[in-house]
Amino acid sequence: MKFKNYLESITGIGIYPLISLIIFIGFFGLVTLYVLKGNKKHFDKLSHLPISEKEPI
């Protein structure tokens, strides 16, 4: 018996791909909003952290 046949025998298995897609789109959307609406000065400081010779933030 193939793995696909095992999954088809589980009742209500079709909802899990939909739930994972909704979680992925929600997370991706929130991260996109955070980057677009975020404080540009803060992101600029973070981009120079590894090579900055100043005191840490």
N, C-alpha and C positions, 0 to 999 in steps of 0.2 A: 504494500500500500504506500502510495506517495504521500509526502508531507501535505500537499494541497488537499488530499482527501481527508486527512485528519482535521484540517481547519474548516473544511466545509461541513463537517459533522457537528461542530460546536454551534449551539443555538445562540443567535444574536451576535455573531462574530463580525458582522458587517459594520457595526457602529464604531469599532476601534479605529479603522482608517480615517473615518470622518472626524473623530475626536482628535486624533493626532494632527490632522490637517488644520483644524481650527486652532489648536494650541500653537502650531508652527506659525501660522499667519498672524495670530495675535502677538506672539513674541517678536516676530520680525517687524510688525507694524509699530510696536512700542519702542523698539530700539531705533527704528527710523525716525520716529517723532522726537526721541531723546536727542539724536544727533542733529536734526534740523532745527529744533527749538532751543538747544542747549546754549550755555554761555560760551561764546567764542573765545573769550580771554582764558577761560579755564581749560578749554581744549588746546589752546596754543601753549599754555604752561605744561600740560601733560605731554605734548608732542616733543618738547625740548628736555624732558626729564633725564633721559639716559645720557645726554651729552652736556648737560648744564653743569657749570662749575660753581654756581651759586648754592646757597644753603637749600636743603630740601624744603618742600612746601609744608 
